[in-house]
Amino acid sequence: MKVLVPVKRVIDYNVKARVKADQTGVDLANVKMSMNPFCEIAVEEAVRLKEKGVATEVVIVSIGPAQAQETIRTALAMGGDRGVLITTDADPEPLAVAKLLAAVVAEENPNLVLMGKQAIDGDNNAVGQMLSALLGWPQATYASAIEVSATSAKVTREVDGGLQTIDVDLPAVVTADLRLNEPRYASLPNIMKAKKKEIVSKTVADYGVDIAPRLKVLKVTEPAKRSAGIKVETAADLVSKLNTAGVL
């Protein structure tokens, strides 16, 4: 069984994003970048499937600048077998990403696409669903547990009302939620081995996909700063303040 895992290079989740002075976007200059946390969870789950003998090959694919090769290397150090990098300096919208991934799926013919539910930069939470629609494959989103057999996958999903368990036939698209697993740290020997693993470099033109944006960003601003709170001396003062604010 071949598992395809898309990963994205994003601002490290420990870094506070800064808006550019001209409000055209987020400032990426001299900012630490790393693998999207949900993508990392998907890589970990794919590697675990391989360790269990369910998967035979884990292919990592990323769409982004040349530096995204570092993100792929991280995934290979975690246990991926080889990588595919589709280089572009643009930040494609979810539909364009889904179309590129559909082209990679047609080329690689995997049994399962296992990916993060969303990227922490755009927070669109749309690529997995769009990819499923383009491929005509069943989808299982927000997975917190996965059991994969030769022909199907049993997926426990996190939904508003609690947990939902479904069976989907393979091939399928599964998106990983936060509680699916805890990703491992890549050991130094595996990091060294990852340097020798194959990464095929492709371009958007190789797949004939139009990634021209359909949306125009007018302005990017930081959230409004919260006003400072106040201390009250007694419960009566608290009730009075709440009444004044229209809470009670």
C-alpha positions as CSV (number, residue, x, y, z in Angstrom):
1,M,0.0,0.0,0.0
2,K,1.3,3.4,-1.0
3,V,0.5,6.4,1.2
4,L,0.8,10.0,-0.1
5,V,1.3,12.7,2.5
6,P,1.2,16.4,1.4
7,V,3.1,18.8,3.7
8,K,3.3,22.5,3.8
9,R,6.1,24.9,4.9
10,V,4.6,27.6,7.2
11,I,5.7,30.0,9.9
12,D,6.7,28.1,13.0
13,Y,3.8,27.9,15.4
14,N,5.9,29.4,18.2
15,V,6.6,32.6,16.2
16,K,4.3,35.6,16.5
17,A,3.4,36.6,12.9
18,R,4.0,40.2,11.9
19,V,2.0,42.1,9.4
20,K,3.9,44.0,6.7
21,A,4.0,47.8,7.1
22,D,2.0,48.2,3.8
23,Q,-0.6,45.7,5.0
24,T,-0.2,43.5,1.9
25,G,0.5,40.3,3.8
26,V,2.4,38.7,6.6
27,D,6.1,39.5,6.9
28,L,8.2,36.3,6.2
29,A,11.6,38.0,6.2
30,N,14.0,36.4,8.8
31,V,11.2,34.3,10.3
32,K,11.7,30.7,11.4
33,M,9.7,28.3,9.1
34,S,8.8,24.7,9.8
35,M,6.4,22.0,8.8
36,N,2.7,22.7,9.4
37,P,1.8,20.9,12.7
38,F,-1.2,19.1,11.2
39,C,1.0,17.9,8.3
40,E,3.5,16.6,10.9
41,I,0.7,14.6,12.5
42,A,-0.2,13.1,9.1
43,V,3.4,12.1,8.5
44,E,3.6,10.4,11.9
45,E,0.5,8.4,11.2
46,A,1.7,7.3,7.8
47,V,5.0,6.2,9.3
48,R,3.1,4.3,12.0
49,L,1.1,2.5,9.3
50,K,4.4,1.5,7.6
51,E,5.8,0.3,10.9
52,K,2.7,-1.9,11.4
53,G,3.2,-3.4,8.0
54,V,0.1,-1.9,6.5
55,A,1.8,0.6,4.3
56,T,4.8,-0.3,2.1
57,E,5.8,3.2,0.9
58,V,5.3,6.7,2.2
59,V,5.6,9.5,-0.4
60,I,5.9,13.1,0.8
61,V,4.8,15.9,-1.5
62,S,5.1,19.7,-1.0
63,I,4.1,22.7,-3.0
64,G,6.2,25.9,-2.4
65,P,9.5,27.6,-2.8
66,A,12.8,25.7,-3.1
67,Q,13.2,26.0,0.7
68,A,10.3,23.6,1.1
69,Q,12.8,20.9,0.4
70,E,13.9,21.3,4.0
71,T,10.3,20.5,5.1
72,I,10.3,17.4,2.9
73,R,13.7,16.3,4.4
74,T,12.1,16.6,7.9
75,A,9.3,14.3,6.9
76,L,11.8,11.9,5.3
77,A,13.8,11.9,8.6
78,M,10.6,11.0,10.4
79,G,10.3,7.9,8.2
80,G,9.1,8.9,4.8
81,D,10.6,7.1,1.8
82,R,10.9,9.7,-0.9
83,G,9.7,13.2,-1.8
84,V,8.2,15.3,-4.6
85,L,8.6,19.0,-4.5
86,I,6.5,21.2,-6.8
87,T,8.4,24.5,-6.9
88,T,6.5,27.8,-7.0
89,D,7.1,31.2,-5.4
90,A,3.4,31.8,-5.3
91,D,1.1,30.8,-2.5
92,P,-1.6,28.9,-4.3
93,E,-5.1,29.0,-3.2
94,P,-6.7,25.8,-1.9
95,L,-8.4,24.8,-5.2
96,A,-5.0,25.2,-7.0
97,V,-3.3,23.1,-4.4
98,A,-6.0,20.4,-4.7
99,K,-5.6,20.3,-8.5
100,L,-1.9,19.9,-8.2
101,L,-2.3,17.2,-5.6
102,A,-4.8,15.5,-7.9
103,A,-2.2,15.5,-10.7
104,V,0.4,14.0,-8.3
105,V,-2.2,11.3,-7.3
106,A,-2.7,10.4,-10.9
107,E,1.0,10.0,-11.3
108,E,1.8,8.2,-8.1
109,N,-1.5,6.1,-7.8
110,P,-1.5,5.9,-4.0
111,N,-4.0,3.9,-2.0
112,L,-4.4,6.6,0.6
113,V,-3.9,10.3,0.8
114,L,-3.2,11.2,4.5
115,M,-2.9,15.0,5.1
116,G,-3.4,17.6,7.8
117,K,-6.9,19.0,8.2
118,Q,-5.6,22.6,7.6
119,A,-2.5,24.8,7.5
120,I,-2.0,27.2,10.3
121,D,-1.2,30.1,8.0
122,G,-4.3,30.3,5.8
123,D,-6.6,28.2,8.1
124,N,-8.7,27.4,5.1
125,N,-9.4,23.8,6.0
126,A,-10.5,23.1,2.4
127,V,-7.8,21.2,0.4
128,G,-8.6,17.8,1.7
129,Q,-12.3,18.1,0.8
130,M,-11.6,19.7,-2.6
131,L,-9.1,16.9,-3.4
132,S,-11.6,14.3,-2.5
133,A,-14.2,15.9,-4.8
134,L,-11.7,16.2,-7.7
135,L,-10.6,12.5,-7.4
136,G,-14.1,11.2,-6.7
137,W,-12.8,9.4,-3.6
138,P,-14.4,9.1,-0.3
139,Q,-13.2,11.4,2.5
140,A,-12.8,11.2,6.2
141,T,-11.9,14.5,7.8
142,Y,-10.8,15.5,11.3
143,A,-9.5,12.0,12.1
144,S,-8.5,11.3,15.7
145,A,-8.0,7.6,15.1
146,I,-7.4,5.5,12.0
147,E,-7.4,1.7,11.4
148,V,-6.4,0.8,7.9
149,S,-6.9,-2.6,6.1
150,A,-6.2,-3.6,2.6
151,T,-9.5,-2.4,1.2
152,S,-10.9,0.1,3.7
153,A,-10.2,2.5,6.6
154,K,-12.1,2.8,9.9
155,V,-11.8,6.5,10.9
156,T,-12.9,8.1,14.2
157,R,-13.8,11.8,13.5
158,E,-14.0,14.7,15.8
159,V,-17.3,16.4,15.3
160,D,-19.2,19.1,17.2
161,G,-21.4,16.5,19.0
162,G,-18.4,14.3,20.1
163,L,-16.9,11.5,18.0
164,Q,-18.2,9.8,14.9
165,T,-16.7,6.5,13.5
166,I,-17.1,5.8,9.8
167,D,-15.8,3.2,7.3
168,V,-14.5,4.4,3.9
169,D,-13.4,2.3,1.0
170,L,-9.9,2.8,-0.3
171,P,-8.6,4.7,-2.1
172,A,-9.6,7.6,0.1
173,V,-8.6,11.0,1.4
174,V,-8.1,11.3,5.2
175,T,-7.3,14.5,7.0
176,A,-5.6,14.4,10.4
177,D,-6.8,16.3,13.5
178,L,-4.7,17.3,16.5
179,R,-5.4,14.3,18.7
180,L,-4.6,11.6,16.1
181,N,-1.1,11.2,17.5
182,E,2.0,12.9,18.9
183,P,4.7,13.2,16.2
184,R,8.1,11.8,17.0
185,Y,11.4,13.7,17.0
186,A,13.7,12.7,14.1
187,S,16.9,11.1,15.4
188,L,20.3,12.3,14.2
189,P,21.0,9.0,12.3
190,N,17.6,9.3,10.5
191,I,18.3,13.0,9.7
192,M,21.6,11.9,8.1
193,K,19.8,9.1,6.2
194,A,17.2,11.6,5.0
195,K,19.8,13.6,3.2
196,K,20.4,10.7,0.8
197,K,16.7,10.0,0.1
198,E,15.3,11.0,-3.3
199,I,13.4,14.2,-3.8
200,V,12.1,14.8,-7.3
201,S,11.8,18.4,-8.3
202,K,8.8,19.4,-10.4
203,T,7.2,22.6,-11.5
204,V,3.6,23.7,-11.8
205,A,4.0,23.7,-15.6
206,D,4.9,20.0,-15.5
207,Y,1.3,19.3,-14.4
208,G,-0.4,21.8,-16.6
209,V,-2.4,23.3,-13.7
210,D,-3.6,26.9,-13.7
211,I,-2.7,28.4,-10.2
212,A,-3.7,32.0,-11.0
213,P,-5.4,33.4,-7.9
214,R,-9.2,33.9,-7.9
215,L,-9.2,36.0,-4.8
216,K,-7.6,39.4,-4.2
217,V,-6.3,40.4,-0.8
218,L,-7.3,44.0,-0.1
219,K,-5.7,44.4,3.3
220,V,-4.1,42.4,6.1
221,T,-4.3,43.8,9.6
222,E,-3.6,42.6,13.1
223,P,-6.5,41.9,15.5
224,A,-7.6,44.8,17.6
225,K,-5.8,44.9,20.9
226,R,-7.9,44.1,23.9
227,S,-8.5,46.8,26.5
228,A,-7.1,46.3,30.0
229,G,-9.3,44.9,32.6
230,I,-10.1,46.5,36.0
231,K,-10.2,45.2,39.6
232,V,-13.3,45.6,41.8
233,E,-13.4,45.6,45.5
234,T,-16.7,43.8,46.2
235,A,-19.2,41.5,44.6
236,A,-21.7,44.4,44.5
237,D,-19.2,46.5,42.5
238,L,-18.8,43.6,40.1
239,V,-22.6,43.3,39.6
240,S,-22.8,47.1,39.1
241,K,-20.1,47.0,36.5
242,L,-21.7,44.1,34.6
243,N,-25.1,45.9,34.7
244,T,-23.4,49.0,33.3
245,A,-21.8,47.0,30.5
246,G,-25.2,45.4,29.7
247,V,-24.0,41.9,30.5
248,L,-26.8,41.3,33.1
